[in-house]
């Protein structure tokens, strides 16, 4: 939700820049509409400058660094198979067995396989 709202605000900034509004005016408008969820002053001014310089895409730039590879289809399948083979396994046990990080296993179970924690075990969401 937060990411979508940030993108929405950047689109609004782009529109208001094209309308000839300045940074402080845009910031005030965003604060009126989004309240506490409005982008910070520094962020608004950064995007105002980018759009004034001719930028058209309101999405974030790609970030440098190595992309995450632990949450791929292969590992999702491996976690699914292991979790289904023994429902008593914990996140830690699955992580150790597959050589993955606990946070990666937890993300796979909760976000990709729709499992949730129940009595220290991962169970189906009903």
Chimera marker file (.cmm) of the C-alpha trace (Angstrom):
<marker_set name="trace">
<marker id="1" x="0.000" y="0.000" z="0.000" r="1" g="1" b="0" radius="0.5"/>
<marker id="2" x="2.728" y="2.457" z="0.956" r="1" g="1" b="0" radius="0.5"/>
<marker id="3" x="4.636" y="1.920" z="-2.286" r="1" g="1" b="0" radius="0.5"/>
<marker id="4" x="1.483" y="2.520" z="-4.339" r="1" g="1" b="0" radius="0.5"/>
<marker id="5" x="0.711" y="5.692" z="-2.385" r="1" g="1" b="0" radius="0.5"/>
<marker id="6" x="4.251" y="6.994" z="-2.898" r="1" g="1" b="0" radius="0.5"/>
<marker id="7" x="3.961" y="6.390" z="-6.641" r="1" g="1" b="0" radius="0.5"/>
<marker id="8" x="0.570" y="8.094" z="-6.635" r="1" g="1" b="0" radius="0.5"/>
<marker id="9" x="2.071" y="11.136" z="-4.916" r="1" g="1" b="0" radius="0.5"/>
<marker id="10" x="4.935" y="11.286" z="-7.432" r="1" g="1" b="0" radius="0.5"/>
<marker id="11" x="2.405" y="11.212" z="-10.280" r="1" g="1" b="0" radius="0.5"/>
<marker id="12" x="0.584" y="14.097" z="-8.599" r="1" g="1" b="0" radius="0.5"/>
<marker id="13" x="3.879" y="15.982" z="-8.248" r="1" g="1" b="0" radius="0.5"/>
<marker id="14" x="4.537" y="15.500" z="-11.954" r="1" g="1" b="0" radius="0.5"/>
<marker id="15" x="1.087" y="16.859" z="-12.799" r="1" g="1" b="0" radius="0.5"/>
<marker id="16" x="1.469" y="19.862" z="-10.504" r="1" g="1" b="0" radius="0.5"/>
<marker id="17" x="4.927" y="20.665" z="-11.916" r="1" g="1" b="0" radius="0.5"/>
<marker id="18" x="3.383" y="20.700" z="-15.391" r="1" g="1" b="0" radius="0.5"/>
<marker id="19" x="0.730" y="23.066" z="-13.992" r="1" g="1" b="0" radius="0.5"/>
<marker id="20" x="3.542" y="25.444" z="-12.978" r="1" g="1" b="0" radius="0.5"/>
<marker id="21" x="3.291" y="24.930" z="-9.202" r="1" g="1" b="0" radius="0.5"/>
<marker id="22" x="6.448" y="25.349" z="-7.115" r="1" g="1" b="0" radius="0.5"/>
<marker id="23" x="7.848" y="22.986" z="-4.487" r="1" g="1" b="0" radius="0.5"/>
<marker id="24" x="6.317" y="24.581" z="-1.370" r="1" g="1" b="0" radius="0.5"/>
<marker id="25" x="2.875" y="24.762" z="-3.022" r="1" g="1" b="0" radius="0.5"/>
<marker id="26" x="3.083" y="21.127" z="-4.062" r="1" g="1" b="0" radius="0.5"/>
<marker id="27" x="4.223" y="20.067" z="-0.585" r="1" g="1" b="0" radius="0.5"/>
<marker id="28" x="1.298" y="21.904" z="1.014" r="1" g="1" b="0" radius="0.5"/>
<marker id="29" x="-1.194" y="20.283" z="-1.378" r="1" g="1" b="0" radius="0.5"/>
<marker id="30" x="0.188" y="16.806" z="-0.708" r="1" g="1" b="0" radius="0.5"/>
<marker id="31" x="0.023" y="17.393" z="3.049" r="1" g="1" b="0" radius="0.5"/>
<marker id="32" x="-3.611" y="18.524" z="2.751" r="1" g="1" b="0" radius="0.5"/>
<marker id="33" x="-4.570" y="15.398" z="0.818" r="1" g="1" b="0" radius="0.5"/>
<marker id="34" x="-2.346" y="12.718" z="2.381" r="1" g="1" b="0" radius="0.5"/>
<marker id="35" x="-1.859" y="14.126" z="5.879" r="1" g="1" b="0" radius="0.5"/>
<marker id="36" x="0.740" y="12.171" z="7.859" r="1" g="1" b="0" radius="0.5"/>
<marker id="37" x="1.336" y="9.875" z="4.886" r="1" g="1" b="0" radius="0.5"/>
<marker id="38" x="2.519" y="12.716" z="2.648" r="1" g="1" b="0" radius="0.5"/>
<marker id="39" x="6.029" y="12.488" z="1.262" r="1" g="1" b="0" radius="0.5"/>
<marker id="40" x="8.693" y="14.355" z="3.231" r="1" g="1" b="0" radius="0.5"/>
<marker id="41" x="9.709" y="17.851" z="2.137" r="1" g="1" b="0" radius="0.5"/>
<marker id="42" x="13.104" y="16.744" z="0.866" r="1" g="1" b="0" radius="0.5"/>
<marker id="43" x="11.556" y="13.953" z="-1.219" r="1" g="1" b="0" radius="0.5"/>
<marker id="44" x="8.950" y="16.279" z="-2.732" r="1" g="1" b="0" radius="0.5"/>
<marker id="45" x="11.603" y="18.831" z="-3.705" r="1" g="1" b="0" radius="0.5"/>
<marker id="46" x="13.792" y="16.094" z="-5.203" r="1" g="1" b="0" radius="0.5"/>
<marker id="47" x="10.926" y="14.883" z="-7.417" r="1" g="1" b="0" radius="0.5"/>
<marker id="48" x="9.937" y="18.465" z="-8.355" r="1" g="1" b="0" radius="0.5"/>
<marker id="49" x="13.491" y="19.043" z="-9.566" r="1" g="1" b="0" radius="0.5"/>
<marker id="50" x="13.561" y="15.764" z="-11.501" r="1" g="1" b="0" radius="0.5"/>
<marker id="51" x="10.300" y="16.515" z="-13.285" r="1" g="1" b="0" radius="0.5"/>
<marker id="52" x="11.415" y="20.071" z="-14.077" r="1" g="1" b="0" radius="0.5"/>
<marker id="53" x="14.567" y="18.633" z="-15.641" r="1" g="1" b="0" radius="0.5"/>
<marker id="54" x="12.421" y="16.617" z="-18.048" r="1" g="1" b="0" radius="0.5"/>
<marker id="55" x="12.048" y="13.297" z="-16.295" r="1" g="1" b="0" radius="0.5"/>
<marker id="56" x="8.826" y="11.563" z="-17.316" r="1" g="1" b="0" radius="0.5"/>
<marker id="57" x="8.868" y="8.304" z="-15.335" r="1" g="1" b="0" radius="0.5"/>
<marker id="58" x="7.556" y="8.662" z="-11.758" r="1" g="1" b="0" radius="0.5"/>
<marker id="59" x="8.856" y="5.222" z="-10.778" r="1" g="1" b="0" radius="0.5"/>
<marker id="60" x="12.036" y="4.799" z="-8.744" r="1" g="1" b="0" radius="0.5"/>
<marker id="61" x="15.284" y="4.221" z="-10.593" r="1" g="1" b="0" radius="0.5"/>
<marker id="62" x="16.705" y="0.716" z="-10.608" r="1" g="1" b="0" radius="0.5"/>
<marker id="63" x="19.093" y="0.259" z="-7.731" r="1" g="1" b="0" radius="0.5"/>
<marker id="64" x="22.608" y="-0.947" z="-8.063" r="1" g="1" b="0" radius="0.5"/>
<marker id="65" x="23.809" y="-4.038" z="-6.337" r="1" g="1" b="0" radius="0.5"/>
<marker id="66" x="23.237" y="-7.700" z="-6.601" r="1" g="1" b="0" radius="0.5"/>
<marker id="67" x="19.608" y="-8.725" z="-7.116" r="1" g="1" b="0" radius="0.5"/>
<marker id="68" x="18.047" y="-11.086" z="-4.612" r="1" g="1" b="0" radius="0.5"/>
<marker id="69" x="18.249" y="-14.666" z="-5.819" r="1" g="1" b="0" radius="0.5"/>
<marker id="70" x="17.117" y="-16.570" z="-2.735" r="1" g="1" b="0" radius="0.5"/>
<marker id="71" x="13.417" y="-16.079" z="-3.416" r="1" g="1" b="0" radius="0.5"/>
<marker id="72" x="13.184" y="-17.608" z="-6.864" r="1" g="1" b="0" radius="0.5"/>
<marker id="73" x="10.787" y="-20.184" z="-8.253" r="1" g="1" b="0" radius="0.5"/>
<marker id="74" x="13.244" y="-23.005" z="-7.591" r="1" g="1" b="0" radius="0.5"/>
<marker id="75" x="13.592" y="-22.142" z="-3.897" r="1" g="1" b="0" radius="0.5"/>
<marker id="76" x="9.848" y="-21.597" z="-3.549" r="1" g="1" b="0" radius="0.5"/>
<marker id="77" x="9.311" y="-25.120" z="-4.884" r="1" g="1" b="0" radius="0.5"/>
<marker id="78" x="11.989" y="-26.520" z="-2.555" r="1" g="1" b="0" radius="0.5"/>
<marker id="79" x="10.447" y="-24.854" z="0.496" r="1" g="1" b="0" radius="0.5"/>
<marker id="80" x="6.948" y="-26.001" z="-0.521" r="1" g="1" b="0" radius="0.5"/>
<marker id="81" x="8.094" y="-29.611" z="-0.903" r="1" g="1" b="0" radius="0.5"/>
<marker id="82" x="9.914" y="-29.665" z="2.403" r="1" g="1" b="0" radius="0.5"/>
<marker id="83" x="7.088" y="-27.930" z="4.287" r="1" g="1" b="0" radius="0.5"/>
<marker id="84" x="4.523" y="-30.363" z="2.888" r="1" g="1" b="0" radius="0.5"/>
<marker id="85" x="6.678" y="-33.388" z="3.693" r="1" g="1" b="0" radius="0.5"/>
<marker id="86" x="6.669" y="-32.589" z="7.423" r="1" g="1" b="0" radius="0.5"/>
<marker id="87" x="4.302" y="-29.986" z="8.830" r="1" g="1" b="0" radius="0.5"/>
<marker id="88" x="6.206" y="-29.965" z="12.146" r="1" g="1" b="0" radius="0.5"/>
<marker id="89" x="9.226" y="-28.230" z="10.615" r="1" g="1" b="0" radius="0.5"/>
<marker id="90" x="9.991" y="-24.723" z="11.806" r="1" g="1" b="0" radius="0.5"/>
<marker id="91" x="11.301" y="-21.878" z="9.662" r="1" g="1" b="0" radius="0.5"/>
<marker id="92" x="14.736" y="-22.405" z="11.203" r="1" g="1" b="0" radius="0.5"/>
<marker id="93" x="14.726" y="-26.121" z="10.402" r="1" g="1" b="0" radius="0.5"/>
<marker id="94" x="13.689" y="-25.501" z="6.784" r="1" g="1" b="0" radius="0.5"/>
<marker id="95" x="16.338" y="-22.788" z="6.396" r="1" g="1" b="0" radius="0.5"/>
<marker id="96" x="19.075" y="-25.054" z="7.737" r="1" g="1" b="0" radius="0.5"/>
<marker id="97" x="17.974" y="-27.982" z="5.586" r="1" g="1" b="0" radius="0.5"/>
<marker id="98" x="17.911" y="-25.947" z="2.365" r="1" g="1" b="0" radius="0.5"/>
<marker id="99" x="20.836" y="-23.655" z="3.117" r="1" g="1" b="0" radius="0.5"/>
<marker id="100" x="18.719" y="-20.516" z="2.908" r="1" g="1" b="0" radius="0.5"/>
<marker id="101" x="18.344" y="-17.582" z="5.268" r="1" g="1" b="0" radius="0.5"/>
<marker id="102" x="15.556" y="-17.685" z="7.820" r="1" g="1" b="0" radius="0.5"/>
<marker id="103" x="14.099" y="-14.419" z="6.536" r="1" g="1" b="0" radius="0.5"/>
<marker id="104" x="14.018" y="-15.758" z="2.967" r="1" g="1" b="0" radius="0.5"/>
<marker id="105" x="12.247" y="-18.930" z="4.091" r="1" g="1" b="0" radius="0.5"/>
<marker id="106" x="9.800" y="-16.890" z="6.146" r="1" g="1" b="0" radius="0.5"/>
<marker id="107" x="9.052" y="-14.618" z="3.168" r="1" g="1" b="0" radius="0.5"/>
<marker id="108" x="8.537" y="-17.606" z="0.877" r="1" g="1" b="0" radius="0.5"/>
<marker id="109" x="6.183" y="-19.274" z="3.351" r="1" g="1" b="0" radius="0.5"/>
<marker id="110" x="4.116" y="-16.208" z="4.183" r="1" g="1" b="0" radius="0.5"/>
<marker id="111" x="4.059" y="-14.242" z="0.932" r="1" g="1" b="0" radius="0.5"/>
<marker id="112" x="4.401" y="-16.905" z="-1.747" r="1" g="1" b="0" radius="0.5"/>
<marker id="113" x="2.835" y="-19.973" z="-0.148" r="1" g="1" b="0" radius="0.5"/>
<marker id="114" x="0.199" y="-18.196" z="1.997" r="1" g="1" b="0" radius="0.5"/>
<marker id="115" x="1.245" y="-19.862" z="5.251" r="1" g="1" b="0" radius="0.5"/>
<marker id="116" x="1.131" y="-18.261" z="8.685" r="1" g="1" b="0" radius="0.5"/>
<marker id="117" x="2.620" y="-18.972" z="12.066" r="1" g="1" b="0" radius="0.5"/>
<marker id="118" x="0.588" y="-21.105" z="14.451" r="1" g="1" b="0" radius="0.5"/>
<marker id="119" x="2.076" y="-22.382" z="17.710" r="1" g="1" b="0" radius="0.5"/>
<marker id="120" x="5.644" y="-21.832" z="16.469" r="1" g="1" b="0" radius="0.5"/>
<marker id="121" x="4.906" y="-23.855" z="13.324" r="1" g="1" b="0" radius="0.5"/>
<marker id="122" x="3.939" y="-22.683" z="9.853" r="1" g="1" b="0" radius="0.5"/>
<marker id="123" x="0.387" y="-23.651" z="8.909" r="1" g="1" b="0" radius="0.5"/>
<marker id="124" x="-2.087" y="-23.157" z="6.036" r="1" g="1" b="0" radius="0.5"/>
<marker id="125" x="-4.097" y="-19.951" z="5.954" r="1" g="1" b="0" radius="0.5"/>
<marker id="126" x="-7.768" y="-20.828" z="5.866" r="1" g="1" b="0" radius="0.5"/>
<link id1="1" id2="2" r="1" g="1" b="0" radius="0.2"/>
<link id1="2" id2="3" r="1" g="1" b="0" radius="0.2"/>
<link id1="3" id2="4" r="1" g="1" b="0" radius="0.2"/>
<link id1="4" id2="5" r="1" g="1" b="0" radius="0.2"/>
<link id1="5" id2="6" r="1" g="1" b="0" radius="0.2"/>
<link id1="6" id2="7" r="1" g="1" b="0" radius="0.2"/>
<link id1="7" id2="8" r="1" g="1" b="0" radius="0.2"/>
<link id1="8" id2="9" r="1" g="1" b="0" radius="0.2"/>
<link id1="9" id2="10" r="1" g="1" b="0" radius="0.2"/>
<link id1="10" id2="11" r="1" g="1" b="0" radius="0.2"/>
<link id1="11" id2="12" r="1" g="1" b="0" radius="0.2"/>
<link id1="12" id2="13" r="1" g="1" b="0" radius="0.2"/>
<link id1="13" id2="14" r="1" g="1" b="0" radius="0.2"/>
<link id1="14" id2="15" r="1" g="1" b="0" radius="0.2"/>
<link id1="15" id2="16" r="1" g="1" b="0" radius="0.2"/>
<link id1="16" id2="17" r="1" g="1" b="0" radius="0.2"/>
<link id1="17" id2="18" r="1" g="1" b="0" radius="0.2"/>
<link id1="18" id2="19" r="1" g="1" b="0" radius="0.2"/>
<link id1="19" id2="20" r="1" g="1" b="0" radius="0.2"/>
<link id1="20" id2="21" r="1" g="1" b="0" radius="0.2"/>
<link id1="21" id2="22" r="1" g="1" b="0" radius="0.2"/>
<link id1="22" id2="23" r="1" g="1" b="0" radius="0.2"/>
<link id1="23" id2="24" r="1" g="1" b="0" radius="0.2"/>
<link id1="24" id2="25" r="1" g="1" b="0" radius="0.2"/>
<link id1="25" id2="26" r="1" g="1" b="0" radius="0.2"/>
<link id1="26" id2="27" r="1" g="1" b="0" radius="0.2"/>
<link id1="27" id2="28" r="1" g="1" b="0" radius="0.2"/>
<link id1="28" id2="29" r="1" g="1" b="0" radius="0.2"/>
<link id1="29" id2="30" r="1" g="1" b="0" radius="0.2"/>
<link id1="30" id2="31" r="1" g="1" b="0" radius="0.2"/>
<link id1="31" id2="32" r="1" g="1" b="0" radius="0.2"/>
<link id1="32" id2="33" r="1" g="1" b="0" radius="0.2"/>
<link id1="33" id2="34" r="1" g="1" b="0" radius="0.2"/>
<link id1="34" id2="35" r="1" g="1" b="0" radius="0.2"/>
<link id1="35" id2="36" r="1" g="1" b="0" radius="0.2"/>
<link id1="36" id2="37" r="1" g="1" b="0" radius="0.2"/>
<link id1="37" id2="38" r="1" g="1" b="0" radius="0.2"/>
<link id1="38" id2="39" r="1" g="1" b="0" radius="0.2"/>
<link id1="39" id2="40" r="1" g="1" b="0" radius="0.2"/>
<link id1="40" id2="41" r="1" g="1" b="0" radius="0.2"/>
<link id1="41" id2="42" r="1" g="1" b="0" radius="0.2"/>
<link id1="42" id2="43" r="1" g="1" b="0" radius="0.2"/>
<link id1="43" id2="44" r="1" g="1" b="0" radius="0.2"/>
<link id1="44" id2="45" r="1" g="1" b="0" radius="0.2"/>
<link id1="45" id2="46" r="1" g="1" b="0" radius="0.2"/>
<link id1="46" id2="47" r="1" g="1" b="0" radius="0.2"/>
<link id1="47" id2="48" r="1" g="1" b="0" radius="0.2"/>
<link id1="48" id2="49" r="1" g="1" b="0" radius="0.2"/>
<link id1="49" id2="50" r="1" g="1" b="0" radius="0.2"/>
<link id1="50" id2="51" r="1" g="1" b="0" radius="0.2"/>
<link id1="51" id2="52" r="1" g="1" b="0" radius="0.2"/>
<link id1="52" id2="53" r="1" g="1" b="0" radius="0.2"/>
<link id1="53" id2="54" r="1" g="1" b="0" radius="0.2"/>
<link id1="54" id2="55" r="1" g="1" b="0" radius="0.2"/>
<link id1="55" id2="56" r="1" g="1" b="0" radius="0.2"/>
<link id1="56" id2="57" r="1" g="1" b="0" radius="0.2"/>
<link id1="57" id2="58" r="1" g="1" b="0" radius="0.2"/>
<link id1="58" id2="59" r="1" g="1" b="0" radius="0.2"/>
<link id1="59" id2="60" r="1" g="1" b="0" radius="0.2"/>
<link id1="60" id2="61" r="1" g="1" b="0" radius="0.2"/>
<link id1="61" id2="62" r="1" g="1" b="0" radius="0.2"/>
<link id1="62" id2="63" r="1" g="1" b="0" radius="0.2"/>
<link id1="63" id2="64" r="1" g="1" b="0" radius="0.2"/>
<link id1="64" id2="65" r="1" g="1" b="0" radius="0.2"/>
<link id1="65" id2="66" r="1" g="1" b="0" radius="0.2"/>
<link id1="66" id2="67" r="1" g="1" b="0" radius="0.2"/>
<link id1="67" id2="68" r="1" g="1" b="0" radius="0.2"/>
<link id1="68" id2="69" r="1" g="1" b="0" radius="0.2"/>
<link id1="69" id2="70" r="1" g="1" b="0" radius="0.2"/>
<link id1="70" id2="71" r="1" g="1" b="0" radius="0.2"/>
<link id1="71" id2="72" r="1" g="1" b="0" radius="0.2"/>
<link id1="72" id2="73" r="1" g="1" b="0" radius="0.2"/>
<link id1="73" id2="74" r="1" g="1" b="0" radius="0.2"/>
<link id1="74" id2="75" r="1" g="1" b="0" radius="0.2"/>
<link id1="75" id2="76" r="1" g="1" b="0" radius="0.2"/>
<link id1="76" id2="77" r="1" g="1" b="0" radius="0.2"/>
<link id1="77" id2="78" r="1" g="1" b="0" radius="0.2"/>
<link id1="78" id2="79" r="1" g="1" b="0" radius="0.2"/>
<link id1="79" id2="80" r="1" g="1" b="0" radius="0.2"/>
<link id1="80" id2="81" r="1" g="1" b="0" radius="0.2"/>
<link id1="81" id2="82" r="1" g="1" b="0" radius="0.2"/>
<link id1="82" id2="83" r="1" g="1" b="0" radius="0.2"/>
<link id1="83" id2="84" r="1" g="1" b="0" radius="0.2"/>
<link id1="84" id2="85" r="1" g="1" b="0" radius="0.2"/>
<link id1="85" id2="86" r="1" g="1" b="0" radius="0.2"/>
<link id1="86" id2="87" r="1" g="1" b="0" radius="0.2"/>
<link id1="87" id2="88" r="1" g="1" b="0" radius="0.2"/>
<link id1="88" id2="89" r="1" g="1" b="0" radius="0.2"/>
<link id1="89" id2="90" r="1" g="1" b="0" radius="0.2"/>
<link id1="90" id2="91" r="1" g="1" b="0" radius="0.2"/>
<link id1="91" id2="92" r="1" g="1" b="0" radius="0.2"/>
<link id1="92" id2="93" r="1" g="1" b="0" radius="0.2"/>
<link id1="93" id2="94" r="1" g="1" b="0" radius="0.2"/>
<link id1="94" id2="95" r="1" g="1" b="0" radius="0.2"/>
<link id1="95" id2="96" r="1" g="1" b="0" radius="0.2"/>
<link id1="96" id2="97" r="1" g="1" b="0" radius="0.2"/>
<link id1="97" id2="98" r="1" g="1" b="0" radius="0.2"/>
<link id1="98" id2="99" r="1" g="1" b="0" radius="0.2"/>
<link id1="99" id2="100" r="1" g="1" b="0" radius="0.2"/>
<link id1="100" id2="101" r="1" g="1" b="0" radius="0.2"/>
<link id1="101" id2="102" r="1" g="1" b="0" radius="0.2"/>
<link id1="102" id2="103" r="1" g="1" b="0" radius="0.2"/>
<link id1="103" id2="104" r="1" g="1" b="0" radius="0.2"/>
<link id1="104" id2="105" r="1" g="1" b="0" radius="0.2"/>
<link id1="105" id2="106" r="1" g="1" b="0" radius="0.2"/>
<link id1="106" id2="107" r="1" g="1" b="0" radius="0.2"/>
<link id1="107" id2="108" r="1" g="1" b="0" radius="0.2"/>
<link id1="108" id2="109" r="1" g="1" b="0" radius="0.2"/>
<link id1="109" id2="110" r="1" g="1" b="0" radius="0.2"/>
<link id1="110" id2="111" r="1" g="1" b="0" radius="0.2"/>
<link id1="111" id2="112" r="1" g="1" b="0" radius="0.2"/>
<link id1="112" id2="113" r="1" g="1" b="0" radius="0.2"/>
<link id1="113" id2="114" r="1" g="1" b="0" radius="0.2"/>
<link id1="114" id2="115" r="1" g="1" b="0" radius="0.2"/>
<link id1="115" id2="116" r="1" g="1" b="0" radius="0.2"/>
<link id1="116" id2="117" r="1" g="1" b="0" radius="0.2"/>
<link id1="117" id2="118" r="1" g="1" b="0" radius="0.2"/>
<link id1="118" id2="119" r="1" g="1" b="0" radius="0.2"/>
<link id1="119" id2="120" r="1" g="1" b="0" radius="0.2"/>
<link id1="120" id2="121" r="1" g="1" b="0" radius="0.2"/>
<link id1="121" id2="122" r="1" g="1" b="0" radius="0.2"/>
<link id1="122" id2="123" r="1" g="1" b="0" radius="0.2"/>
<link id1="123" id2="124" r="1" g="1" b="0" radius="0.2"/>
<link id1="124" id2="125" r="1" g="1" b="0" radius="0.2"/>
<link id1="125" id2="126" r="1" g="1" b="0" radius="0.2"/>
</marker_set>
